[in-house]
Amino acid sequence: MTSMRISQLAERSGVPATTLRFYESAGLLSADRTPAGYRMYGEDAVDRLAFIGAAKHLGLALEEIGELVGVWEAGACRDVKADLRPRISARLAEAEVRAAELAAFTASLRGALAHLDALPDRAGRCDPECGFLAPGVGARSVSGSVSAEAAAPGPGSSVPGSGPVSGGAPGGQPVDVVLSPRREAAEQETERWRAALVACSLSGDGLHERTARWREAVAGAARAAVPEGLRLTLPVDRVTRIAELAATEQECCPFFDFRLHLDAPYLHLEVRAPADGGALLTDLFGSAD
C-alpha cells in the first residue's frame, strides 16, 4: 500500500494540511505514525477525502458526515444510497425555503433603498417627518442564521414556510423576513454553525475568487472584536452584495455565522466562527482595528 505524508496527501487531494489534521481530530480520517511521529496515510485516504468533500458540498453537518462515512466504509453502495437520500431531501427542502426567504429579503432591501432615494434632501436633522425614521422603521437587524428585518414600502408580504410576517403599509413599514435554513427558535438555530465542520469545500481558483470578492466587498470597513468573531461597519449600499456573499459562503463554509444590522447609513456585519475556525475568519475578514 502506498504511504503518503500529510503534505503529499494534501497535494494529491487538494485538501489543506490544517483541514486534514482537523478531520483526524474529528474522527473522519485516520493516520498511522512513523517512529519519528510523522503522519502516514494509505491510498484509501484519497478516496475517503473525495467522499467527505462530496458530503460537504451537500451541506451535511459534521455529525452526519461521520455517520455517512461509517456506512460508506461498509462497502455496500445501496446502503449509502438509502442513508443519503433522506439527508439530501431534507437539505433540498431547506435550500428551497432559504432561496425564497433570501429573494424576499433582497426585494425588501431594494424597496428600502428606493424609498430612501425618493426622500427629499433636507438640511435639518432626521426626524419622523422624513418618513424613513418613522416610529418602528429605524435600525433593522438581520441574522444570516436566525432572522431578518427590513423596511419596505408597499403592502405586507409573506415568505412560504417562514411563519408570520409583519405587514407593511405604503410609506415604508417594517417587514420581518426569516433568513434561515430552518424555522426553529434562535437559540437552536445558532447551534448549527457551532457544530459544522471547520473546513472549506472550495480550493484553488474557486477559493481565490471568493476571497477576492469578500475583500472587495468589505474594503475600507471599520473592524471591532465581538464575542467569537468580528464586526465590520460598512456603507448601507453594500447590503445586497454582502447578503448574497454571506448566503453563498455558508454553502461551502457552514461554520461561519453572519449577522447583518442595518443602522441608517451604515451596515454592521458580524461574522462568528467556532474556536477552530478563528484563523480562517481572520484570513478572510481581517482582524479588529
Buried (B, 14 or more C-beta within 10 A) or exposed (E): EEEBBBEEBBEBBBBBBBBBBBBBEBEBBEBEEEEEEEBBBBEEBBEBBEBBBBBBEBBBBBEBBBBBBEBBEEEEEEEBEEBBEEBEEBBEEBEEBBEBBBEBBBBBBBBBBEBBEEEEEEEEEBEEEBBBBBEEBBEBBBBBBBBBBBBBBBEBBBBEBBEEBBEBEEEBBBBBBBBBBBBEEEEEBBEBBBEBBBBBBBBEEEBEEBEEBBEEBBEEBEBEEBEBBBBBBBEBEBBBBBBBBBBEBBBBBBBBBBBBBBEEEBBBBBBBBBEBBBEBBBEBBBEEE
